[in-house]
Amino acid sequence: MRMVVLGLGYLGATHAACMAELGHEVLGIEVVPEKRDQLARGEVPFYEPGLPDLLKRHIDSGKLTISDSYAQAVEFADVFFIAVGTPQKKGDYSADLQYVDAAVDELVPLLRRDALILGKSTVPVGTAQRLADKADELAKDVAVEIAWNPEFLREGFAVQDTLRPDRLVLGIFAGSRAEATVREIYEPIISVGAPFIVTDPQTAELVKTSANAFLATKISFINAIAEVCEAAGADVKAVADAIGYDARIGRRFLNAGLGFGGGCLPKDIRAFMARAGELGAAEALSFLREVDNVNMRRRTRIVELTRQVCGGALLGKRIAVLGAAFKPESDDVRDSPALNVAGQIQLQGASVTVYDPKAMDNSRKVFPTLDYAGSAIDACESADAVLVLTEWDEFVSLDARRLGSVVRSLNIIDGRNCLDRDAWETQGWNYRT
């Protein structure tokens, strides 16, 4: 099948390459020149394991073409995926839908044949209905269907999650013929057993936002328990392991530590709260405000721990921060807890040096005033405290003795509960978590 993907950021580039991998002919539309040129050369402008090879292969094969022309898009296909960003509005909790609206505004007036527009972007409930009304107004003697097919990608596993998803969700309006088309698109995935859930657009929109809200709640729950464990002298990791054996709870996303960040969970739970307020259901999601508060408190707590191990003050201290991406196997530093902590510590008078295996360039753009090193060892040179804030394998496997030979003081703060405490304490380190 021929199809168009509008927006080639993290979601769109992954979706376009994976649709080509399924055998479809794909035209990707990207309006940012630098990003478009990189993708056209088969280069991925962000770090995502497995995607560069997939993209390059299908650029070279001709299955995937990159353009900035909506006129070319409407000639190329009758199926369009919207995969543009929906960031948080500045000064507001709501989602900024300007890019979603712009895609529809630019595409629909150009259509000369009936078309299906499938939303992939994470949007507030009711967006599909609003866009359907907009499309009806803009369409010129053609039928334009809007349906919602939300993504459920994990950064670091996006290719796997697209080609082998744990479920596919499609939200369609009554009388829609979109289901048959979407089943054809995803036939190789459905045929090997992926659940295919067909519902109305409002439900499909809420499946995505509810999933993110639940994951955020689970992370903040174990971090709230961590606060109680710290006060009581208990081991939160042992608590998580024990309750994780309960099939009703499960162990995943019960890792206490610095909390969540990135471009999805923080802005999505805030947008969910904002939309609930607009619908007159603000009280139903009031608990998400505390989920957000617990998450932000973890960052402050790491700063407090750092001040404690440095003798009560950070002025003039040298601090090594290992990790800048919000999670391992990613170079995404949007709302990064690690960089937030590094910035807070610097503001209190410390000299902060950061190292991350993949996120250095993005970190420099966001926090140019921090110092950066080319390796973990270099970052820890003469450090008064070492903070592990992203659980990269490279940091988990650090040699405590080797690192101890370059620091000024043997203080390590495990912000992700990912290190072997005994191994570090055996080498004389003051281990805090």
MIKEDREN-407030 format. One record per residue (C-alpha): residue number from 1; x, y, z. Coordinates in Angstrom, 1 decimal. Each point is the difference from the previous one (the first is absolute). Layout:
REM MIKEDREN-407030
{i: NUM; x: X; y: Y; z: Z}
...
END
This chain:
REM MIKEDREN-407030
{i: 1; x: 0.0; y: 0.0; z: 0.0}
{i: 2; x: 1.1; y: 3.6; z: -0.5}
{i: 3; x: -0.1; y: 2.3; z: 3.0}
{i: 4; x: 1.2; y: 3.4; z: 1.2}
{i: 5; x: 1.4; y: 0.8; z: 3.5}
{i: 6; x: -0.3; y: 3.6; z: 0.9}
{i: 7; x: 2.8; y: 1.1; z: 2.4}
{i: 8; x: 3.3; y: -1.9; z: 0.3}
{i: 9; x: 1.0; y: 0.5; z: 3.6}
{i: 10; x: 0.6; y: -2.8; z: 2.3}
{i: 11; x: -3.5; y: -1.6; z: -0.5}
{i: 12; x: -0.3; y: 0.8; z: -3.7}
{i: 13; x: 3.4; y: -1.1; z: -1.2}
{i: 14; x: -0.4; y: -3.3; z: 1.9}
{i: 15; x: -3.5; y: -0.6; z: -1.3}
{i: 16; x: 1.0; y: 0.8; z: -3.6}
{i: 17; x: 3.1; y: -2.3; z: 0.0}
{i: 18; x: -2.0; y: -2.8; z: 1.6}
{i: 19; x: -2.9; y: 0.3; z: -2.4}
{i: 20; x: 2.6; y: -0.4; z: -2.8}
{i: 21; x: 1.3; y: -3.0; z: 1.8}
{i: 22; x: -3.5; y: -1.5; z: -0.2}
{i: 23; x: 0.2; y: 0.4; z: -3.8}
{i: 24; x: -2.0; y: 3.2; z: -0.5}
{i: 25; x: 1.1; y: 2.9; z: -2.2}
{i: 26; x: 0.4; y: 3.0; z: 2.3}
{i: 27; x: 0.4; y: 3.8; z: -0.5}
{i: 28; x: 1.2; y: 1.8; z: 3.0}
{i: 29; x: -0.7; y: 3.8; z: 0.3}
{i: 30; x: 2.3; y: 2.1; z: 2.1}
{i: 31; x: -0.1; y: 3.8; z: -0.1}
{i: 32; x: 3.2; y: 0.6; z: 2.0}
{i: 33; x: 2.8; y: 0.2; z: -2.7}
{i: 34; x: 2.9; y: -1.2; z: 2.1}
{i: 35; x: -1.9; y: -3.0; z: 1.3}
{i: 36; x: -1.5; y: -0.8; z: -3.5}
{i: 37; x: 3.5; y: 0.1; z: -1.6}
{i: 38; x: 1.4; y: -2.4; z: 2.6}
{i: 39; x: -2.8; y: -2.5; z: -0.4}
{i: 40; x: 0.2; y: 0.2; z: -3.8}
{i: 41; x: 3.6; y: -1.1; z: 0.4}
{i: 42; x: -1.1; y: -2.9; z: 2.1}
{i: 43; x: 1.3; y: 1.6; z: 3.2}
{i: 44; x: -2.0; y: 0.1; z: 3.2}
{i: 45; x: 0.3; y: 3.3; z: 1.9}
{i: 46; x: -0.5; y: -1.6; z: 3.4}
{i: 47; x: 1.1; y: -3.2; z: 1.7}
{i: 48; x: -2.3; y: -3.0; z: -0.3}
{i: 49; x: 1.5; y: -3.5; z: -0.1}
{i: 50; x: -0.8; y: -1.9; z: -3.3}
{i: 51; x: -1.5; y: 3.0; z: -1.7}
{i: 52; x: 3.0; y: 1.3; z: -2.0}
{i: 53; x: 0.5; y: -3.3; z: -1.8}
{i: 54; x: -3.8; y: -0.4; z: -0.7}
{i: 55; x: -0.3; y: 3.6; z: -1.3}
{i: 56; x: 3.1; y: -0.2; z: -2.2}
{i: 57; x: -1.0; y: -3.3; z: -1.5}
{i: 58; x: -3.4; y: 1.2; z: -1.1}
{i: 59; x: 1.2; y: 3.4; z: -1.2}
{i: 60; x: 2.5; y: -1.9; z: -2.2}
{i: 61; x: -2.7; y: -2.5; z: -1.1}
{i: 62; x: -2.4; y: 2.8; z: -1.0}
{i: 63; x: -2.7; y: -1.3; z: 2.3}
{i: 64; x: 0.3; y: 3.2; z: 2.1}
{i: 65; x: 0.3; y: 3.5; z: -1.6}
{i: 66; x: 0.4; y: 3.3; z: 1.9}
{i: 67; x: -1.6; y: 3.3; z: -1.1}
{i: 68; x: -1.4; y: 3.2; z: 1.3}
{i: 69; x: -2.8; y: 0.3; z: -2.6}
{i: 70; x: -3.6; y: -0.5; z: 1.0}
{i: 71; x: -0.9; y: 0.3; z: -3.6}
{i: 72; x: 2.2; y: -3.1; z: -0.7}
{i: 73; x: -1.6; y: -1.7; z: 3.0}
{i: 74; x: -3.6; y: 0.3; z: -1.3}
{i: 75; x: 1.1; y: -1.4; z: -3.4}
{i: 76; x: 1.9; y: -2.9; z: 1.6}
{i: 77; x: -2.6; y: -1.6; z: 2.2}
{i: 78; x: -3.4; y: 0.1; z: 1.6}
{i: 79; x: 1.0; y: -1.1; z: 3.5}
{i: 80; x: 1.8; y: 2.5; z: 2.2}
{i: 81; x: 1.4; y: -0.4; z: 3.5}
{i: 82; x: 0.4; y: 3.0; z: 2.2}
{i: 83; x: 3.1; y: -0.4; z: 2.2}
{i: 84; x: 0.8; y: 3.5; z: 1.0}
{i: 85; x: 0.9; y: 1.2; z: 3.5}
{i: 86; x: -2.5; y: 1.1; z: 2.6}
{i: 87; x: 2.2; y: 1.8; z: 2.6}
{i: 88; x: -1.2; y: 1.6; z: 3.2}
{i: 89; x: -1.2; y: 3.6; z: -0.5}
{i: 90; x: 2.3; y: 2.6; z: 1.5}
{i: 91; x: -1.4; y: 1.2; z: 3.3}
{i: 92; x: -2.8; y: -2.6; z: -0.1}
{i: 93; x: -0.6; y: -3.7; z: 0.6}
{i: 94; x: -1.9; y: -0.4; z: -3.2}
{i: 95; x: 1.3; y: -1.7; z: -3.1}
{i: 96; x: 1.1; y: 2.3; z: -2.9}
{i: 97; x: -1.9; y: -1.4; z: -3.0}
{i: 98; x: 1.2; y: 2.6; z: -2.5}
{i: 99; x: 2.0; y: -2.5; z: -2.0}
{i: 100; x: -2.8; y: -2.5; z: -0.2}
{i: 101; x: -2.4; y: 2.8; z: -1.2}
{i: 102; x: 2.6; y: 1.2; z: -2.5}
{i: 103; x: 0.3; y: -3.4; z: -1.5}
{i: 104; x: -3.8; y: -0.2; z: -0.6}
{i: 105; x: -0.2; y: 3.6; z: -1.1}
{i: 106; x: 2.6; y: -0.5; z: -2.7}
{i: 107; x: -0.9; y: -3.5; z: -1.1}
{i: 108; x: -3.7; y: -0.1; z: -0.3}
{i: 109; x: -0.6; y: 3.0; z: -2.5}
{i: 110; x: 2.4; y: -1.7; z: -2.4}
{i: 111; x: -1.8; y: -3.3; z: -0.1}
{i: 112; x: -1.6; y: -1.0; z: -3.3}
{i: 113; x: -1.0; y: -3.5; z: 1.0}
{i: 114; x: -1.6; y: -1.6; z: 3.0}
{i: 115; x: 2.5; y: -0.5; z: 2.8}
{i: 116; x: 0.6; y: -1.5; z: 3.4}
{i: 117; x: 2.0; y: 2.0; z: 2.6}
{i: 118; x: 1.3; y: -2.1; z: 2.9}
{i: 119; x: 1.2; y: 1.8; z: 3.1}
{i: 120; x: 3.1; y: -1.5; z: 1.7}
{i: 121; x: 0.8; y: 3.1; z: 2.2}
{i: 122; x: -1.0; y: 0.0; z: 3.7}
{i: 123; x: -2.9; y: 2.4; z: 0.3}
{i: 124; x: -2.7; y: 1.0; z: 2.6}
{i: 125; x: -3.3; y: -1.9; z: -0.3}
{i: 126; x: -2.3; y: 1.7; z: -2.4}
{i: 127; x: 2.7; y: 1.0; z: -2.5}
{i: 128; x: -1.0; y: -2.5; z: -2.7}
{i: 129; x: -3.6; y: 1.3; z: 0.1}
{i: 130; x: 1.2; y: 3.6; z: -0.3}
{i: 131; x: 2.3; y: -0.9; z: -2.9}
{i: 132; x: -2.8; y: -1.9; z: -1.7}
{i: 133; x: -2.1; y: 3.1; z: 0.1}
{i: 134; x: 2.8; y: 2.1; z: -1.3}
{i: 135; x: 0.7; y: -2.4; z: -2.8}
{i: 136; x: -3.7; y: 0.1; z: -1.1}
{i: 137; x: 0.3; y: 3.7; z: -0.3}
{i: 138; x: 3.2; y: 0.0; z: -1.9}
{i: 139; x: -0.6; y: -2.9; z: -2.4}
{i: 140; x: -1.0; y: 0.9; z: -3.6}
{i: 141; x: -2.4; y: -2.6; z: -1.3}
{i: 142; x: 1.8; y: -2.9; z: 1.5}
{i: 143; x: -0.6; y: -2.2; z: 3.0}
{i: 144; x: 2.7; y: 0.2; z: 2.7}
{i: 145; x: -0.1; y: -2.4; z: 2.9}
{i: 146; x: 1.8; y: 0.6; z: 3.3}
{i: 147; x: 0.9; y: -2.9; z: 2.2}
{i: 148; x: 2.4; y: -0.4; z: 2.9}
{i: 149; x: 2.7; y: -2.6; z: 0.2}
{i: 150; x: 2.1; y: 0.9; z: 3.1}
{i: 151; x: 3.7; y: -1.0; z: 0.4}
{i: 152; x: 1.4; y: -1.8; z: 3.0}
{i: 153; x: 3.7; y: 0.3; z: -0.6}
{i: 154; x: 2.8; y: -0.2; z: 2.6}
{i: 155; x: 3.1; y: 2.0; z: -0.8}
{i: 156; x: 2.8; y: -2.5; z: -0.5}
{i: 157; x: -2.5; y: -2.7; z: -1.2}
{i: 158; x: -2.0; y: 2.0; z: -2.6}
{i: 159; x: 0.7; y: -2.3; z: -3.0}
{i: 160; x: -0.9; y: -3.1; z: 2.0}
{i: 161; x: -3.1; y: 1.7; z: 1.4}
{i: 162; x: -1.2; y: 1.0; z: -3.5}
{i: 163; x: 0.7; y: -3.4; z: -1.7}
{i: 164; x: -0.9; y: -2.2; z: 3.0}
{i: 165; x: -2.5; y: 2.1; z: 2.0}
{i: 166; x: -1.8; y: -1.4; z: 3.0}
{i: 167; x: -3.3; y: 1.4; z: -1.4}
{i: 168; x: -1.3; y: 2.1; z: -2.9}
{i: 169; x: -2.8; y: 2.5; z: 0.7}
{i: 170; x: -2.2; y: 1.6; z: -2.6}
{i: 171; x: -2.7; y: 2.6; z: 0.8}
{i: 172; x: -2.6; y: 0.5; z: -2.8}
{i: 173; x: -3.3; y: 1.9; z: -0.3}
{i: 174; x: -3.2; y: -1.8; z: -0.7}
{i: 175; x: -0.4; y: -1.0; z: -3.6}
{i: 176; x: 3.8; y: 0.3; z: -0.7}
{i: 177; x: 1.6; y: -2.3; z: -2.5}
{i: 178; x: 3.5; y: 0.5; z: 1.5}
{i: 179; x: 0.2; y: -3.3; z: 1.8}
{i: 180; x: 0.6; y: -2.0; z: -3.2}
{i: 181; x: 2.7; y: 2.3; z: -1.1}
{i: 182; x: 1.8; y: 0.0; z: 3.3}
{i: 183; x: -0.2; y: -3.8; z: 0.2}
{i: 184; x: 1.7; y: -0.2; z: -3.4}
{i: 185; x: 2.7; y: 2.4; z: 1.2}
{i: 186; x: 0.8; y: -2.0; z: 3.1}
{i: 187; x: -0.8; y: -3.5; z: -1.5}
{i: 188; x: 3.5; y: -1.4; z: 0.6}
{i: 189; x: -0.2; y: 1.1; z: 3.7}
{i: 190; x: -3.6; y: -1.1; z: 0.5}
{i: 191; x: 0.6; y: -3.4; z: -1.6}
{i: 192; x: 2.6; y: -0.9; z: 2.6}
{i: 193; x: -2.3; y: 0.6; z: 2.9}
{i: 194; x: 0.1; y: 3.7; z: 0.9}
{i: 195; x: -3.4; y: 1.0; z: 1.6}
{i: 196; x: -1.9; y: 2.4; z: -2.2}
{i: 197; x: -2.4; y: 2.1; z: 2.0}
{i: 198; x: -2.6; y: 2.0; z: -1.9}
{i: 199; x: -2.0; y: 2.6; z: 1.9}
{i: 200; x: -1.2; y: 3.6; z: -0.4}
{i: 201; x: 2.5; y: 2.9; z: -0.3}
{i: 202; x: -0.6; y: 1.4; z: 3.5}
{i: 203; x: 0.9; y: -3.4; z: 1.5}
{i: 204; x: 3.1; y: -0.4; z: -2.1}
{i: 205; x: 1.2; y: 3.4; z: 1.1}
{i: 206; x: -0.6; y: -0.9; z: 3.6}
{i: 207; x: 1.8; y: -3.4; z: -0.3}
{i: 208; x: 3.2; y: 1.8; z: -0.8}
{i: 209; x: -0.3; y: 2.8; z: 2.7}
{i: 210; x: -1.2; y: -2.5; z: 2.6}
{i: 211; x: 2.9; y: -2.4; z: -0.7}
{i: 212; x: 2.5; y: 2.8; z: 0.6}
{i: 213; x: -1.8; y: 1.3; z: 3.1}
{i: 214; x: 0.0; y: -3.6; z: 1.5}
{i: 215; x: 3.7; y: -0.4; z: -0.7}
{i: 216; x: 0.8; y: 3.3; z: 1.5}
{i: 217; x: -2.1; y: -0.8; z: 3.1}
{i: 218; x: 1.8; y: -3.3; z: 0.4}
{i: 219; x: 3.4; y: 1.7; z: 0.0}
{i: 220; x: -1.1; y: 2.7; z: 2.4}
{i: 221; x: -1.6; y: -2.6; z: 2.2}
{i: 222; x: 3.2; y: -1.9; z: 0.6}
{i: 223; x: 1.9; y: 3.3; z: 0.4}
{i: 224; x: -2.5; y: 1.0; z: 2.7}
{i: 225; x: 0.6; y: -3.4; z: 1.7}
{i: 226; x: 3.7; y: 0.8; z: -0.3}
{i: 227; x: -0.5; y: 3.1; z: 2.1}
{i: 228; x: -1.7; y: -2.1; z: 2.7}
{i: 229; x: 2.7; y: -2.7; z: -0.2}
{i: 230; x: 2.7; y: 2.6; z: 0.4}
{i: 231; x: -1.7; y: 1.4; z: 3.1}
{i: 232; x: -0.5; y: -3.5; z: 1.4}
{i: 233; x: 3.4; y: -1.5; z: -0.9}
{i: 234; x: -1.6; y: -2.5; z: -2.4}
{i: 235; x: 1.2; y: -1.2; z: -3.4}
{i: 236; x: -2.3; y: 1.3; z: -2.8}
{i: 237; x: 1.6; y: -2.3; z: -2.6}
{i: 238; x: -0.9; y: -3.0; z: 2.1}
{i: 239; x: -3.6; y: 1.4; z: 0.5}
{i: 240; x: -0.3; y: 0.4; z: -3.8}
{i: 241; x: 1.3; y: -3.5; z: -0.7}
{i: 242; x: -2.4; y: -1.5; z: 2.5}
{i: 243; x: -3.2; y: 1.8; z: -1.1}
{i: 244; x: 1.1; y: -0.5; z: -3.6}
{i: 245; x: -0.6; y: -3.7; z: 0.3}
{i: 246; x: -3.7; y: 0.7; z: 0.4}
{i: 247; x: -1.5; y: -0.5; z: -3.5}
{i: 248; x: -2.4; y: 2.8; z: 0.6}
{i: 249; x: 2.9; y: 2.4; z: 0.5}
{i: 250; x: 3.0; y: -1.2; z: -2.0}
{i: 251; x: 3.6; y: 1.0; z: 0.4}
{i: 252; x: 0.4; y: 2.3; z: -3.1}
{i: 253; x: 0.1; y: 3.7; z: 0.6}
{i: 254; x: 0.6; y: -0.5; z: 3.8}
{i: 255; x: 3.5; y: 1.2; z: 0.0}
{i: 256; x: 0.4; y: 2.7; z: 2.6}
{i: 257; x: 2.4; y: 2.8; z: -0.7}
{i: 258; x: 0.2; y: 3.3; z: -1.7}
{i: 259; x: -3.3; y: -0.3; z: -1.8}
{i: 260; x: -1.3; y: 0.4; z: -3.5}
{i: 261; x: 0.7; y: 2.6; z: -2.6}
{i: 262; x: 0.1; y: 0.2; z: -3.8}
{i: 263; x: -2.3; y: 1.4; z: -2.6}
{i: 264; x: -3.0; y: -2.1; z: 0.8}
{i: 265; x: -1.0; y: -0.9; z: 3.6}
{i: 266; x: 0.4; y: 3.5; z: 1.6}
{i: 267; x: -1.8; y: 2.0; z: -2.6}
{i: 268; x: -2.6; y: -2.7; z: -0.7}
{i: 269; x: -1.2; y: -0.3; z: 3.7}
{i: 270; x: -0.2; y: 3.8; z: 0.2}
{i: 271; x: -2.0; y: 0.2; z: -3.3}
{i: 272; x: -2.2; y: -2.8; z: 1.3}
{i: 273; x: -0.7; y: 2.1; z: 3.2}
{i: 274; x: -0.7; y: 3.1; z: -2.1}
{i: 275; x: -2.4; y: -1.8; z: -2.3}
{i: 276; x: -1.9; y: -1.6; z: 2.9}
{i: 277; x: -0.4; y: 3.5; z: 1.4}
{i: 278; x: -1.4; y: 1.2; z: -3.3}
{i: 279; x: -2.5; y: -2.9; z: 0.1}
{i: 280; x: -1.1; y: 0.8; z: 3.5}
{i: 281; x: 1.7; y: -3.1; z: 1.5}
{i: 282; x: 3.0; y: 1.7; z: 1.6}
{i: 283; x: -0.5; y: -1.8; z: 3.3}
{i: 284; x: 0.2; y: -3.4; z: -1.6}
{i: 285; x: 3.7; y: 0.6; z: -0.9}
{i: 286; x: 1.0; y: 2.1; z: 3.0}
{i: 287; x: 2.3; y: -2.9; z: 1.1}
{i: 288; x: 2.2; y: 0.6; z: -3.1}
{i: 289; x: 1.0; y: 3.3; z: 1.5}
{i: 290; x: 1.6; y: -1.8; z: 2.9}
{i: 291; x: 1.5; y: -2.5; z: -2.4}
{i: 292; x: 1.7; y: 2.9; z: -1.7}
{i: 293; x: 1.0; y: 1.5; z: 3.4}
{i: 294; x: 1.6; y: -3.2; z: 1.2}
{i: 295; x: 1.9; y: -0.3; z: -3.2}
{i: 296; x: 1.4; y: 3.5; z: 0.3}
{i: 297; x: 0.9; y: -0.5; z: 3.7}
{i: 298; x: 2.4; y: -2.8; z: -0.9}
{i: 299; x: 2.2; y: 2.5; z: -1.8}
{i: 300; x: 0.1; y: 2.3; z: 3.0}
{i: 301; x: 0.8; y: -3.0; z: 2.2}
{i: 302; x: 3.1; y: -0.9; z: -2.1}
{i: 303; x: 1.2; y: 3.6; z: 0.3}
{i: 304; x: -0.4; y: -0.2; z: 3.8}
{i: 305; x: 1.8; y: -3.4; z: 0.2}
{i: 306; x: 2.9; y: 1.6; z: -2.0}
{i: 307; x: 0.2; y: 2.9; z: 2.4}
{i: 308; x: 0.1; y: -2.4; z: 2.9}
{i: 309; x: 2.8; y: -2.1; z: -1.3}
{i: 310; x: 2.0; y: 3.2; z: -0.8}
{i: 311; x: -0.1; y: 1.1; z: 3.6}
{i: 312; x: -3.1; y: 2.1; z: 0.0}
{i: 313; x: 0.9; y: 2.5; z: -2.8}
{i: 314; x: 0.5; y: -0.2; z: -3.8}
{i: 315; x: 1.9; y: 3.3; z: -0.5}
{i: 316; x: 3.4; y: -0.8; z: -1.5}
{i: 317; x: -0.6; y: -3.8; z: -0.3}
{i: 318; x: 0.7; y: -2.0; z: -3.1}
{i: 319; x: -2.9; y: -2.3; z: -1.0}
{i: 320; x: 0.0; y: -2.6; z: -2.7}
{i: 321; x: -3.4; y: -0.8; z: -1.6}
{i: 322; x: -0.1; y: -3.3; z: -1.9}
{i: 323; x: -3.0; y: 0.1; z: -2.3}
{i: 324; x: -1.9; y: 2.7; z: -1.8}
{i: 325; x: -2.6; y: -1.8; z: -2.0}
{i: 326; x: -3.3; y: -0.5; z: 1.8}
{i: 327; x: 0.5; y: -3.8; z: -0.4}
{i: 328; x: 2.6; y: -2.4; z: -1.4}
{i: 329; x: 0.1; y: -0.9; z: -3.7}
{i: 330; x: -1.1; y: 3.5; z: -1.0}
{i: 331; x: 1.5; y: 3.5; z: -0.6}
{i: 332; x: -3.2; y: 1.7; z: 1.0}
{i: 333; x: 0.6; y: 2.7; z: 2.7}
{i: 334; x: -3.5; y: 1.5; z: 0.0}
{i: 335; x: -1.0; y: 0.5; z: 3.6}
{i: 336; x: 3.0; y: -2.0; z: 1.0}
{i: 337; x: 0.2; y: -0.6; z: 3.8}
{i: 338; x: 3.8; y: -0.4; z: -0.3}
{i: 339; x: 0.5; y: 3.4; z: -1.6}
{i: 340; x: -2.5; y: 1.6; z: 2.3}
{i: 341; x: 2.0; y: -1.2; z: 3.0}
{i: 342; x: 3.3; y: 1.0; z: -1.6}
{i: 343; x: -1.4; y: 3.5; z: -0.6}
{i: 344; x: -1.3; y: 0.3; z: 3.6}
{i: 345; x: 3.4; y: -1.0; z: 1.4}
{i: 346; x: 1.8; y: 2.4; z: -2.2}
{i: 347; x: -2.3; y: 2.8; z: 1.2}
{i: 348; x: 1.1; y: -0.8; z: 3.6}
{i: 349; x: 3.6; y: 0.8; z: -0.8}
{i: 350; x: 1.4; y: -3.4; z: -1.1}
{i: 351; x: 2.1; y: -0.7; z: -3.1}
{i: 352; x: -1.9; y: -2.7; z: -1.9}
{i: 353; x: 1.4; y: -2.2; z: -2.7}
{i: 354; x: -2.4; y: -2.2; z: -2.0}
{i: 355; x: 0.6; y: -3.1; z: -2.1}
{i: 356; x: -2.5; y: -2.1; z: -1.9}
{i: 357; x: 0.7; y: -2.6; z: -2.7}
{i: 358; x: -2.5; y: 1.4; z: -2.5}
{i: 359; x: -1.5; y: 3.3; z: 1.2}
{i: 360; x: 3.0; y: 2.4; z: 0.1}
{i: 361; x: -0.9; y: 2.1; z: -3.0}
{i: 362; x: -3.7; y: 0.4; z: 1.1}
{i: 363; x: 1.1; y: 0.8; z: 3.6}
{i: 364; x: 2.4; y: 2.7; z: -1.1}
{i: 365; x: -2.9; y: 1.7; z: -1.9}
{i: 366; x: -2.3; y: 0.0; z: 3.0}
{i: 367; x: 2.6; y: 0.6; z: 2.8}
{i: 368; x: 3.0; y: 1.7; z: -1.7}
{i: 369; x: 1.3; y: 1.3; z: 3.4}
{i: 370; x: 0.8; y: -3.4; z: 1.3}
{i: 371; x: 3.4; y: -1.7; z: -0.5}
{i: 372; x: 0.1; y: -3.1; z: -2.2}
{i: 373; x: 2.5; y: -2.9; z: -0.1}
{i: 374; x: 0.9; y: -2.5; z: -2.6}
{i: 375; x: -0.2; y: -3.0; z: 2.3}
{i: 376; x: -1.3; y: -1.1; z: 3.4}
{i: 377; x: 3.6; y: 0.0; z: 1.4}
{i: 378; x: 0.7; y: 3.5; z: -1.3}
{i: 379; x: -3.3; y: 1.3; z: 1.5}
{i: 380; x: 0.9; y: -1.4; z: 3.4}
{i: 381; x: 3.5; y: 1.5; z: 0.1}
{i: 382; x: 0.5; y: 1.6; z: 3.5}
{i: 383; x: -3.8; y: -0.3; z: 0.7}
{i: 384; x: -1.3; y: 0.5; z: 3.6}
{i: 385; x: -3.0; y: -2.1; z: -1.0}
{i: 386; x: -1.1; y: -2.2; z: -2.9}
{i: 387; x: -3.7; y: -0.1; z: -0.9}
{i: 388; x: -1.3; y: -2.9; z: -2.2}
{i: 389; x: -3.2; y: 1.5; z: -1.4}
{i: 390; x: -0.6; y: -2.1; z: -3.2}
{i: 391; x: 0.3; y: -3.7; z: 0.2}
{i: 392; x: 2.1; y: -0.7; z: -3.0}
{i: 393; x: 1.8; y: -3.4; z: 0.0}
{i: 394; x: 3.3; y: 1.9; z: -0.2}
{i: 395; x: -0.7; y: 1.5; z: 3.4}
{i: 396; x: -1.3; y: -3.2; z: 1.6}
{i: 397; x: 3.2; y: -1.7; z: -0.9}
{i: 398; x: 2.4; y: 2.7; z: 1.2}
{i: 399; x: 3.1; y: -1.2; z: 1.8}
{i: 400; x: -0.4; y: 1.4; z: 3.6}
{i: 401; x: 3.8; y: -0.3; z: 0.6}
{i: 402; x: 1.0; y: 1.7; z: -3.3}
{i: 403; x: -2.5; y: 2.8; z: 0.6}
{i: 404; x: 1.3; y: 0.4; z: 3.6}
{i: 405; x: 3.4; y: 0.7; z: -1.3}
{i: 406; x: -1.1; y: 3.2; z: -1.8}
{i: 407; x: -2.5; y: 1.6; z: 2.4}
{i: 408; x: 0.8; y: 2.3; z: 2.9}
{i: 409; x: -2.6; y: -1.6; z: 2.4}
{i: 410; x: -1.6; y: -3.4; z: -0.2}
{i: 411; x: -3.6; y: 1.1; z: 0.0}
{i: 412; x: -2.4; y: -1.6; z: -2.5}
{i: 413; x: -3.8; y: 0.7; z: -0.3}
{i: 414; x: -1.9; y: -2.7; z: -1.9}
{i: 415; x: -2.9; y: 1.9; z: -1.3}
{i: 416; x: -1.5; y: -3.0; z: -1.8}
{i: 417; x: 0.7; y: -2.8; z: 2.5}
{i: 418; x: 1.9; y: -1.8; z: -2.7}
{i: 419; x: 3.4; y: -0.5; z: 1.5}
{i: 420; x: 1.3; y: -2.9; z: 2.1}
{i: 421; x: 0.1; y: 1.6; z: 3.5}
{i: 422; x: 2.4; y: -2.7; z: 1.5}
{i: 423; x: 2.5; y: 0.4; z: -2.9}
{i: 424; x: 0.3; y: 3.7; z: 0.6}
{i: 425; x: 0.0; y: -0.1; z: 3.8}
{i: 426; x: 2.7; y: -2.7; z: -0.1}
{i: 427; x: 2.2; y: 2.5; z: -1.8}
{i: 428; x: -0.5; y: 2.6; z: 2.7}
{i: 429; x: -2.7; y: 2.1; z: -1.7}
{i: 430; x: -2.6; y: 1.8; z: 2.0}
{i: 431; x: -3.0; y: -1.3; z: -2.0}
{i: 432; x: -3.3; y: 1.8; z: 0.2}
{i: 433; x: -3.3; y: -0.6; z: -1.7}
END
